Amino acid sequence: MTTANEPSVVLDIQRNALWMRLNRPAAFNAITADVLDRLDEGLALAAHDPAVRVLVVTGAGRAFCVGADLKAIRAAGAAEPFLRRLNDTLNRLEACAKPVVAMVNGTTLAGGLELVLCCDLVVAARSARLGDGHARYGLLPGGGASARLPRAIGASRARYLLHTGDTWSAEAMRDAGLVHEVADDEALLPATQALVDALCARSPLAQQRLKALLHAGQDLDLPAALALEQAAMLEHQDSEDLHEGLAAFIEKREPRFTGR
């Protein structure tokens, strides 16, 4: 457990990225109300700081996150308020205008998987294991796994994971489409940092508009999604970042984006 002097989630801005590290290693980074408070604090910080272009979520110790702290929930005597808070925070993470990267460093279960499902890109350690796990204990998902997992890896694979409660390797999750990159354990941080640096070098405005298009388009039919894309491009064509990108291409140099 963290001490009074150690936050349950460490917030650290490095090189235009806000790193949010779950910091309850003795409890395998199980989610409490305080963890949700700290994640909300990080999301608010990122939303109001234009210097932050990318967010990273990871965990301290041997686990990324094993889900809700069931002992804390039982001690509180009521699950409903916690589940509302959990979903509010996860929805806020998923709706974050800026790209969110999950650096999955170890065991990822239940609410931990639901946390990953709300991120845009996922880099996982080769030793990581990911799954839902609720079925093993007679529980149901409460943070969106039944809705988001089929959308991420397909209905057939999701049914298997949800009904069995099994975990899959990082490689299997990459093949299924949830994990985007698998790195050897000792190379996880450098691999994630390389991805974060690449994202930070892109136009912040284009990244945010692209994310909005992807989120909105998945719930539209093809003609409507195409029309939305065209409208976004017409709006984007007068942006400073677009003109800077074209100038950099012509001048054969790296662009210097400002997010305007």
Secondary structure, DSSP 8 states (H G I E B T S, - for coil): ---TTS-SEEEEEETTEEEEEE--GGGTT-B-HHHHHHHHHHHHHHHH-TT--EEEEEESTTEEE-SB-HHHHHHHT-SHHHHHHHHHHHHHHHH-SS-EEEEE-SEEETHHHHHHHTSSEEEEETT-EEE--GGGGT----SSHHHHHHHHH-HHHHHHHHHH--EEEHHHHHHHTS-SEEE-GGGHHHHHHHHHHHHHTS-HHHHHHHHHHHHHHTTS-HHHHHHHHHHHHHHHTT-HHHHHHHHHHHHTS-------
